[in-house]
């Protein structure tokens, strides 16, 4: 059941659970002011303005009150009013100023509705279930701060998160997944495994990769660069700052200026800005020399670092940062090449996912909302051509997809790939986007077979997306136990005593010579302690070196997945590692 469709039972259940929460809060804390309380993915929340701070310990009391109200079996009734009647009712309930502000935001002519259950009344468009007794299986999860209407200039309210399901079994399964998610939290594992750090002395949202994390990043970079070279991409390097006029030309500045850092103004008046995307640089590289139809498709790629002005409250480990590197590329092509090139990019994405052992994903086709002339470039013919080309590419490959109006970029439709991790959570990883606009804005041309100038079509694509986000996803998906090819330390050699050190170093050097990432544990700790430590570090293989192994030139092998494999010659181990 989808949570996000207002006519779905789960949506209505969770919406009513949010109202149940608000009613319980008002019965326990009558002077509380209500904000908003929508259903969200996997649950619901409600924002409150409390006269006294709330603590996590208060959630149990509120949850108990919710159960009590649910058992009253209150009918949930909708009624409609005029704007003047609604204002009077809100003022009488003492729910000023937030509900009045929400009322004023309702467009003229739109229906104004309330929902009532017992003595509780809330301004709401609905829909809801019919009786509070239907809300039985729920749990309050956490507290958070939230600026009113998401604006940091407004007051910070208290947000209470919860979840609700139709059965106790579904609720318990979800709570189990949440517990697993806490164990897999990439911020927690990042510290424990020594992958990355974030220091206030460097700045919020600016993660630093430690040696192990940098190794994972390097291996991912080498992998995607090799795949792109095989796929015909030419890689470039471009500056991380640019003249502000470049983004005025592209149109990014008026559309995305709130996500960009302030320009740096120099003594000659030039304004430079940290780039929020790589696209304009690549357009100028295309334009740097004449292009013929024979040159197309021209695939220009870069691991390009960009900067986004993210609010402090929205930053999260590697997932939401202010500086990140995109596996970015721009393909310049003729209109008749669109379908083939989109399919080429989908196949590259599938190659990446196979290598990462990701099999549970789906495609989301983001289209424009034709009625929103302010958000999207007003060119119906362009949009129809672009959207149909993406549909044709997907249909010909026999891929299932969900079309979502209103989520396209301002200059063209896009295809996002939504990947489900082992806990069933969905992550947007890869993107393929069509662009019929930027060639006009940057006056990009190629000479066609007819000898005349033509505008190329541009595809923006990123199979890995942001390396930071991909690393955060992989840490949580694998719970830090990376597959052999990605593991920062693939093998650790553990000598039992000092007399075994020389042979351990010899084994270590042999492994490194054959290209494996290996370490020697030289600490004067017990064997049991070392084994337990490297188990927590999720190293794929441990090699134990004692008298028997040293005398027989063997290694005793412990596998993270298969356990104790016994003693074997180093040559046999190397063959096993290569196969894996």
C-alpha positions as CSV (number, residue, x, y, z in Angstrom):
1,X,0.0,0.0,0.0
2,X,1.4,3.4,-1.0
3,X,1.5,6.0,1.7
4,X,1.6,8.9,-0.7
5,X,-1.8,8.7,-2.4
6,X,-4.6,10.5,-0.5
7,X,-7.2,7.9,-1.5
8,X,-5.1,5.0,-0.1
9,X,-6.2,3.4,3.2
10,X,-2.7,3.7,4.7
11,X,-2.5,7.4,3.9
12,X,-5.8,8.0,5.6
13,X,-4.9,5.9,8.6
14,X,-1.7,7.8,9.2
15,X,-3.3,11.2,8.7
16,X,-5.9,10.2,11.4
17,X,-3.0,9.0,13.6
18,X,-1.5,12.5,13.3
19,X,-4.8,14.1,14.4
20,X,-5.0,11.6,17.3
21,X,-1.5,12.7,18.4
22,X,-2.6,16.4,18.3
23,X,-5.8,15.6,20.3
24,X,-3.7,13.8,22.9
25,X,-1.2,16.6,23.2
26,X,-4.0,19.2,23.7
27,X,-5.6,17.1,26.4
28,X,-2.3,16.8,28.2
29,X,-1.0,20.3,27.4
30,X,-4.1,22.5,26.7
31,X,-2.1,25.7,26.0
32,X,-0.2,24.1,23.1
33,X,-0.4,25.7,19.6
34,X,-0.9,23.4,16.6
35,X,1.1,23.6,13.4
36,X,0.7,21.0,10.7
37,X,0.4,17.2,10.9
38,X,0.7,15.3,7.6
39,X,1.3,11.6,6.8
40,X,4.7,11.0,5.4
41,X,6.6,8.1,4.1
42,X,6.6,5.3,6.7
43,X,4.6,7.4,9.2
44,X,3.4,10.8,10.2
45,X,4.4,13.9,12.3
46,X,2.8,16.9,13.9
47,X,4.4,20.2,14.7
48,X,3.6,21.9,18.1
49,X,4.5,25.1,19.8
50,X,4.7,24.0,23.5
51,X,4.9,26.5,26.3
52,X,7.4,24.3,28.1
53,X,10.1,22.1,26.5
54,X,9.1,18.5,25.8
55,X,11.4,15.6,26.4
56,X,11.6,12.0,25.0
57,X,10.2,10.8,28.3
58,X,7.0,12.7,27.6
59,X,6.3,10.6,24.5
60,X,5.2,7.5,26.5
61,X,2.5,9.6,28.3
62,X,1.3,11.1,25.0
63,X,1.2,7.7,23.4
64,X,-0.8,6.3,26.3
65,X,-3.3,9.1,25.9
66,X,-3.6,8.4,22.2
67,X,-4.6,4.8,22.9
68,X,-7.1,6.0,25.4
69,X,-8.7,8.4,22.9
70,X,-8.7,5.7,20.2
71,X,-10.7,3.4,22.5
72,X,-13.4,6.1,22.9
73,X,-14.5,5.2,19.4
74,X,-15.0,8.8,18.3
75,X,-16.5,9.4,14.8
76,X,-14.2,11.5,12.5
77,X,-16.5,14.0,10.8
78,X,-15.7,16.5,8.0
79,X,-17.5,19.8,7.8
80,X,-17.0,22.9,5.6
81,X,-17.3,26.6,6.5
82,X,-16.9,30.0,5.0
83,X,-13.6,31.8,5.4
84,X,-15.0,34.2,8.0
85,X,-16.6,31.3,10.0
86,X,-13.3,29.4,9.8
87,X,-11.4,32.4,11.2
88,X,-13.9,32.8,14.1
89,X,-13.7,29.1,14.9
90,X,-9.9,29.0,14.9
91,X,-9.8,32.1,17.2
92,X,-12.3,30.6,19.5
93,X,-10.2,27.4,19.8
94,X,-7.2,29.6,20.6
95,X,-5.2,28.2,17.7
96,X,-3.6,31.5,16.7
97,X,-1.3,32.3,14.9
98,X,-0.3,29.1,13.0
99,X,-3.8,27.9,11.9
100,X,-4.8,31.4,10.9
101,X,-1.7,31.6,8.7
102,X,-2.7,28.2,7.1
103,X,-6.2,29.5,6.6
104,X,-4.9,32.6,4.8
105,X,-2.8,30.5,2.5
106,X,-5.8,28.7,1.1
107,X,-6.6,30.2,-2.3
108,X,-9.8,32.1,-2.7
109,X,-12.6,29.9,-4.0
110,X,-11.1,26.7,-2.6
111,X,-13.1,24.7,-0.1
112,X,-12.3,25.3,3.5
113,X,-12.8,22.1,5.6
114,X,-12.4,21.0,9.2
115,X,-12.3,17.5,10.8
116,X,-13.8,16.8,14.2
117,X,-13.4,13.9,16.6
118,X,-15.1,14.5,19.9
119,X,-14.0,17.9,21.2
120,X,-11.0,18.0,18.9
121,X,-11.4,20.1,15.7
122,X,-8.6,20.8,13.2
123,X,-8.4,22.7,9.9
124,X,-7.6,20.0,7.4
125,X,-8.4,19.0,3.8
126,X,-8.3,15.3,4.7
127,X,-9.1,12.6,3.9
128,X,-9.4,10.5,7.1
129,X,-10.7,7.2,8.3
130,X,-14.1,7.1,9.9
131,X,-13.5,6.4,13.6
132,X,-10.6,6.7,16.1
133,X,-11.1,3.0,17.0
134,X,-9.5,2.1,13.7
135,X,-6.2,3.6,14.8
136,X,-4.8,0.8,17.0
137,X,-1.3,-0.1,16.0
138,X,1.0,3.0,16.3
139,X,4.2,4.1,17.9
140,X,5.6,7.6,18.7
141,X,9.3,7.5,17.6
142,X,11.1,10.7,18.2
143,X,11.3,14.5,18.8
144,X,12.9,17.0,16.5
145,X,13.1,20.7,16.0
146,X,11.4,22.2,12.9
147,X,11.1,25.8,11.7
148,X,7.5,26.8,11.1
149,X,6.8,26.2,7.4
150,X,10.4,25.2,6.8
151,X,11.7,28.8,7.0
152,X,14.7,29.3,9.3
153,X,13.5,32.9,9.9
154,X,10.4,31.5,11.7
155,X,10.0,30.1,15.2
156,X,11.4,26.6,15.9
157,X,8.6,24.2,16.7
158,X,8.7,20.8,18.3
159,X,8.0,18.0,15.8
160,X,6.8,14.6,17.0
161,X,7.3,11.7,14.6
162,X,5.3,8.5,14.7
163,X,4.2,5.6,12.6
164,X,1.0,3.6,12.2
165,X,-0.1,0.4,10.5
166,X,-3.2,-1.7,10.2
167,X,-1.8,-4.7,12.1
168,X,0.6,-5.3,15.1
169,X,2.7,-7.5,12.9
170,X,3.3,-4.8,10.4
171,X,4.2,-2.3,13.1
172,X,6.6,-4.7,14.8
173,X,8.3,-5.5,11.5
174,X,8.7,-1.8,10.8
175,X,10.1,-1.1,14.2
176,X,12.6,-3.9,13.7
177,X,13.6,-2.3,10.4
178,X,14.1,1.0,12.2
179,X,16.4,-0.7,14.7
180,X,18.3,-2.3,11.9
181,X,18.6,1.1,10.3
182,X,20.0,2.6,13.5
183,X,22.6,-0.1,13.6
184,X,23.5,0.6,9.9
185,X,23.5,4.4,10.2
186,X,26.4,5.4,8.0
187,X,27.3,8.2,10.5
188,X,27.7,5.6,13.3
189,X,29.5,3.1,11.1
190,X,31.6,5.8,9.6
191,X,33.1,6.6,13.0
192,X,33.4,3.0,14.1
193,X,35.1,1.8,10.9
194,X,37.2,4.9,10.5
195,X,35.8,5.9,7.1
196,X,35.1,9.6,7.4
197,X,34.8,12.5,9.9
198,X,33.1,15.9,10.1
199,X,34.9,18.6,12.1
200,X,33.3,21.9,13.2
201,X,36.7,23.4,12.6
202,X,36.4,22.6,8.9
203,X,32.7,23.3,8.7
204,X,29.3,21.6,8.8
205,X,28.4,19.5,5.8
206,X,32.0,19.2,4.7
207,X,33.0,15.6,5.4
208,X,36.6,14.5,5.3
209,X,37.4,11.0,4.1
210,X,39.9,9.1,6.3
211,X,42.3,6.6,4.6
212,X,39.8,3.7,4.6
213,X,37.0,5.9,3.3
214,X,39.3,7.5,0.7
215,X,40.2,3.9,-0.5
216,X,36.5,3.1,-1.1
217,X,36.1,6.3,-3.0
218,X,39.2,5.7,-5.1
219,X,38.1,2.2,-6.0
220,X,34.6,3.5,-7.0
221,X,36.2,6.3,-9.1
222,X,38.5,3.8,-10.9
223,X,35.6,1.5,-11.6
224,X,33.3,4.1,-13.2
225,X,36.1,5.8,-15.1
226,X,37.1,2.5,-16.6
227,X,33.5,1.7,-17.6
228,X,33.0,5.2,-19.1
229,X,36.2,5.0,-21.1
230,X,35.0,1.6,-22.5
231,X,31.7,3.3,-23.3
232,X,33.4,6.1,-25.3
233,X,33.5,9.0,-22.8
234,X,36.3,11.6,-22.9
235,X,37.1,12.9,-19.4
236,X,37.9,16.5,-18.6
237,X,38.9,18.7,-15.6
238,X,37.3,22.1,-15.0
239,X,37.5,24.8,-12.3
240,X,35.3,24.6,-9.3
241,X,34.5,28.3,-9.6
242,X,33.1,30.3,-12.5
243,X,31.9,33.7,-13.5
244,X,28.4,34.4,-12.3
245,X,27.3,35.3,-15.8
246,X,27.9,31.7,-16.8
247,X,24.9,30.7,-14.6
248,X,22.9,33.7,-15.7
249,X,23.3,32.4,-19.3
250,X,22.4,28.8,-18.3
251,X,19.4,30.1,-16.3
252,X,20.5,28.3,-13.1
253,X,21.0,31.6,-11.3
254,X,17.5,32.8,-11.3
255,X,16.1,29.3,-10.8
256,X,18.5,28.0,-8.1
257,X,20.2,31.1,-6.6
258,X,18.9,30.2,-3.1
259,X,21.0,27.0,-3.4
260,X,24.1,28.9,-4.5
261,X,26.8,30.6,-2.4
262,X,27.2,34.4,-2.6
263,X,29.5,35.6,-5.4
264,X,33.0,36.8,-4.7
265,X,33.4,40.3,-6.1
266,X,36.9,41.2,-7.3
267,X,38.5,44.7,-7.7
268,X,37.7,44.7,-11.4
269,X,34.1,44.0,-10.8
270,X,34.2,40.3,-11.9
271,X,31.9,38.1,-9.9
272,X,33.0,34.5,-9.3
273,X,30.9,31.9,-7.6
274,X,31.4,28.3,-6.3
275,X,29.8,26.2,-9.0
276,X,26.6,24.4,-8.1
277,X,26.8,22.2,-11.1
278,X,29.3,21.3,-13.9
279,X,27.1,21.7,-16.9
280,X,28.1,25.1,-18.2
281,X,31.8,24.3,-18.1
282,X,31.2,21.3,-20.4
283,X,29.0,23.4,-22.8
284,X,32.0,25.7,-23.3
285,X,34.3,22.8,-23.9
286,X,31.9,21.6,-26.6
287,X,31.8,25.1,-28.1
288,X,35.6,25.4,-28.1
289,X,35.9,24.0,-31.6
290,X,33.6,23.3,-34.6
291,X,31.6,20.1,-34.4
292,X,30.2,18.0,-37.2
293,X,27.4,15.5,-37.2
294,X,30.1,12.9,-37.6
295,X,31.4,13.8,-34.1
296,X,28.1,13.0,-32.4
297,X,27.4,11.6,-30.0
298,X,30.2,13.4,-28.1
299,X,30.4,12.2,-24.5
300,X,32.2,14.5,-22.1
301,X,32.6,13.2,-18.5
302,X,34.1,14.5,-15.3
303,X,34.3,13.7,-11.6
304,X,33.3,17.3,-10.8
305,X,33.1,18.8,-7.4
306,X,30.2,21.2,-6.8
307,X,28.9,23.3,-3.9
308,X,25.3,23.7,-2.7
309,X,24.0,26.1,0.0
310,X,22.2,23.6,2.3
311,X,20.5,24.7,5.5
312,X,22.2,23.5,8.7
313,X,19.2,21.5,9.9
314,X,19.1,19.5,6.6
315,X,22.7,18.3,6.7
316,X,23.3,14.6,7.3
317,X,26.6,12.8,7.2
318,X,27.5,11.9,3.7
319,X,23.9,12.0,2.4
320,X,23.2,15.7,2.6
321,X,26.4,17.8,2.3
322,X,27.5,21.2,1.1
323,X,30.4,20.0,-1.1
324,X,30.2,16.8,-3.2
325,X,31.6,15.2,-6.3
326,X,29.3,14.0,-9.1
327,X,30.0,11.2,-11.6
328,X,28.9,13.8,-14.2
329,X,28.8,13.7,-17.9
330,X,27.1,15.5,-20.8
331,X,26.3,13.8,-24.1
332,X,25.9,16.0,-27.1
333,X,23.9,14.3,-29.9
334,X,21.6,14.6,-32.9
335,X,17.8,14.3,-32.2
336,X,17.6,11.0,-34.0
337,X,20.2,9.5,-31.6
338,X,18.1,10.2,-28.4
339,X,16.5,6.8,-28.0
340,X,19.7,4.9,-28.6
341,X,21.8,7.1,-26.3
342,X,19.2,7.0,-23.5
343,X,19.3,3.2,-23.7
344,X,23.1,3.3,-23.8
345,X,23.0,5.2,-20.5
346,X,20.5,2.9,-18.9
347,X,22.7,-0.1,-19.8
348,X,25.7,1.7,-18.2
349,X,23.6,2.2,-15.0
350,X,22.7,-1.5,-15.0
351,X,26.4,-2.4,-15.4
352,X,27.2,-0.2,-12.3
353,X,24.3,-1.8,-10.3
354,X,25.4,-5.4,-11.2
355,X,28.9,-4.6,-10.0
356,X,27.6,-3.3,-6.7
357,X,25.2,-6.3,-6.5
358,X,22.1,-4.1,-6.5
359,X,19.1,-5.7,-8.0
360,X,16.0,-4.1,-6.4
361,X,15.4,-0.8,-8.3
362,X,12.8,0.9,-10.4
363,X,12.6,3.8,-12.8
364,X,10.8,7.1,-12.2
365,X,10.1,9.3,-15.3
366,X,9.8,12.9,-14.1
367,X,7.7,15.0,-16.4
368,X,6.6,18.6,-16.4
369,X,3.3,20.0,-15.2
370,X,2.0,21.7,-18.3
371,X,-0.1,24.1,-16.3
372,X,2.9,25.5,-14.4
373,X,4.3,28.0,-16.9
374,X,6.5,29.7,-14.3
375,X,8.5,26.7,-13.3
376,X,9.1,25.1,-16.8
377,X,10.4,26.5,-20.0
378,X,7.4,27.3,-22.2
379,X,7.9,25.2,-25.3
380,X,5.3,22.5,-25.7
381,X,6.8,21.0,-28.8
382,X,10.2,20.5,-27.0
383,X,8.6,18.9,-24.0
384,X,6.5,16.5,-26.0
385,X,9.5,15.4,-28.1
386,X,11.7,15.0,-25.0
387,X,9.2,13.1,-22.9
388,X,8.2,10.8,-25.8
389,X,11.9,10.0,-26.5
390,X,12.3,8.8,-22.9
391,X,9.2,6.7,-22.9
392,X,10.2,5.1,-26.2
393,X,13.7,4.2,-24.8
394,X,12.2,2.6,-21.7
395,X,9.4,0.8,-23.6
396,X,11.9,-0.7,-26.1
397,X,14.0,-2.0,-23.3
398,X,10.9,-3.5,-21.7
399,X,11.4,-1.7,-18.5
400,X,8.7,-0.8,-16.0
401,X,8.5,2.8,-14.9
402,X,6.3,5.2,-13.0
403,X,5.6,8.6,-14.7
404,X,5.4,11.5,-12.2
405,X,4.2,14.9,-13.5
406,X,5.6,18.0,-12.0
407,X,9.1,16.7,-11.0
408,X,11.0,17.5,-14.2
409,X,13.9,20.1,-14.1
410,X,13.0,23.4,-15.6
411,X,14.8,22.6,-18.9
412,X,13.7,19.0,-19.6
413,X,12.3,15.7,-18.4
414,X,14.5,13.2,-16.5
415,X,14.7,9.5,-15.6
416,X,15.6,8.8,-12.0
417,X,16.6,5.3,-10.7
418,X,15.2,4.5,-7.3
419,X,17.2,1.8,-5.5
420,X,15.8,-0.1,-2.5
421,X,18.4,-1.1,0.1
422,X,18.2,-4.3,2.2
423,X,15.8,-2.5,4.6
424,X,13.4,-1.6,1.8
425,X,14.3,2.1,1.9
426,X,14.4,3.9,-1.4
427,X,17.3,6.1,-2.5
428,X,17.6,8.2,-5.7
429,X,21.0,7.3,-7.1
430,X,21.2,7.7,-10.9
431,X,19.8,10.2,-13.2
432,X,19.4,10.6,-17.0
433,X,18.1,13.9,-18.1
434,X,17.2,15.3,-21.5
435,X,17.9,18.9,-22.3
436,X,16.6,20.8,-25.4
437,X,17.3,24.2,-24.0
438,X,20.9,24.8,-23.1
439,X,22.2,24.4,-26.7
440,X,20.1,27.5,-27.5
441,X,21.3,29.4,-24.5
442,X,24.9,28.7,-25.2
443,X,24.6,28.9,-29.0
444,X,25.9,25.3,-29.4
445,X,25.9,24.0,-33.0
446,X,27.0,21.2,-35.2
447,X,27.2,21.1,-39.0
448,X,24.7,18.6,-40.3
449,X,24.8,16.4,-43.4
450,X,23.1,19.2,-45.2
451,X,26.0,21.5,-44.5
452,X,23.8,23.7,-42.3
453,X,24.1,24.5,-38.5
454,X,21.9,22.5,-36.2
455,X,21.4,22.5,-32.4
456,X,22.5,19.4,-30.5
457,X,20.4,17.7,-27.9
458,X,22.1,17.3,-24.5
459,X,21.8,14.4,-22.1
460,X,22.9,15.0,-18.5
461,X,23.6,11.7,-16.8
462,X,25.2,10.4,-13.6
463,X,25.2,6.6,-13.0
464,X,26.8,6.8,-9.6
465,X,25.4,10.3,-8.8
466,X,27.2,11.9,-5.9
467,X,30.1,9.8,-4.6
468,X,29.3,11.0,-1.1
469,X,25.7,9.9,-1.3
470,X,26.6,6.6,-2.9
471,X,29.1,5.9,-0.2
472,X,26.5,6.7,2.5
473,X,24.1,4.4,0.7
474,X,26.6,1.5,0.4
475,X,27.8,1.8,4.0
476,X,24.2,1.3,5.2
477,X,23.2,-1.2,2.6
478,X,26.2,-3.5,3.4
479,X,26.2,-2.5,7.1
480,X,29.9,-1.7,6.6
481,X,30.7,-5.2,5.4
482,X,31.8,-4.2,1.9
483,X,32.2,-6.8,-0.8
484,X,35.8,-7.9,-1.4
485,X,36.5,-5.6,-4.3
486,X,35.4,-2.5,-2.3
487,X,36.6,-3.4,1.2
488,X,39.2,-0.8,2.3
489,X,41.2,-3.6,4.0
490,X,40.7,-6.9,2.2
491,X,43.1,-9.0,4.3
492,X,44.7,-8.6,7.7
493,X,47.6,-10.7,8.8
494,X,47.7,-11.5,12.5
495,X,50.9,-13.0,14.0
496,X,50.3,-14.8,17.3
497,X,53.6,-13.8,18.8
498,X,56.6,-11.6,18.0
499,X,58.6,-14.6,16.7
500,X,56.0,-14.9,13.9
501,X,56.3,-11.3,12.8
502,X,58.9,-11.8,10.1
503,X,56.9,-14.5,8.3
504,X,53.7,-12.3,8.7
505,X,55.5,-9.4,7.0
506,X,56.6,-11.7,4.2
507,X,53.0,-12.9,3.7
508,X,51.8,-9.3,3.8
509,X,54.3,-8.3,1.1
510,X,53.3,-11.2,-1.1
511,X,49.6,-10.1,-0.9
512,X,50.5,-6.5,-1.7
513,X,52.6,-7.5,-4.6
514,X,49.6,-9.4,-6.0
515,X,47.4,-6.2,-5.7
516,X,45.5,-6.9,-2.5
517,X,44.9,-4.3,0.2
518,X,46.5,-6.0,3.2
519,X,47.7,-4.9,6.7
520,X,49.6,-6.6,9.5
521,X,48.3,-6.3,13.1
522,X,51.5,-5.6,15.0
523,X,49.9,-4.8,18.3
524,X,50.9,-6.7,21.5
525,X,47.4,-7.9,22.2
526,X,45.9,-11.3,22.6
527,X,44.9,-13.3,19.6
528,X,41.3,-13.3,20.7
529,X,41.3,-9.6,21.1
530,X,42.7,-9.0,17.6
531,X,40.2,-11.4,16.0
532,X,37.3,-9.7,17.7
533,X,38.6,-6.3,16.7
534,X,38.9,-7.1,13.0
535,X,35.5,-8.8,13.1
536,X,34.0,-5.4,14.2
537,X,36.0,-3.8,11.4
538,X,34.3,-6.2,9.0
539,X,37.6,-7.3,7.3
540,X,36.8,-10.0,4.7
541,X,39.8,-12.2,5.5
542,X,42.0,-12.7,8.6
543,X,45.2,-14.8,8.2
544,X,46.5,-16.3,11.5
545,X,50.2,-16.9,11.7
546,X,51.6,-19.3,14.3
547,X,54.4,-21.9,14.6
548,X,52.6,-24.4,12.4
549,X,51.9,-21.9,9.7
550,X,55.4,-20.5,9.8
551,X,57.1,-23.9,9.6
552,X,54.9,-25.1,6.8
553,X,54.8,-21.8,4.9
554,X,51.0,-21.8,5.3
555,X,48.3,-19.3,6.5
556,X,45.3,-20.2,8.7
557,X,42.4,-18.4,7.0
558,X,39.3,-17.0,8.7
559,X,36.6,-15.7,6.3
560,X,34.1,-13.0,7.3
561,X,31.4,-14.9,5.5
562,X,32.4,-18.6,5.7
563,X,34.2,-18.7,9.1
564,X,37.4,-20.9,9.6
565,X,38.7,-22.2,6.3
566,X,41.7,-24.0,7.8
567,X,45.4,-23.7,6.8
568,X,46.4,-23.4,3.1
569,X,49.4,-22.3,1.1
570,X,49.5,-18.6,0.2
571,X,49.3,-19.4,-3.5
572,X,45.9,-21.2,-2.9
573,X,44.6,-18.2,-0.9
574,X,45.6,-15.8,-3.6
575,X,43.8,-17.9,-6.2
576,X,40.7,-17.8,-4.0
577,X,40.9,-14.1,-3.5
578,X,41.3,-13.4,-7.2
579,X,38.2,-15.5,-8.0
580,X,36.2,-13.7,-5.3
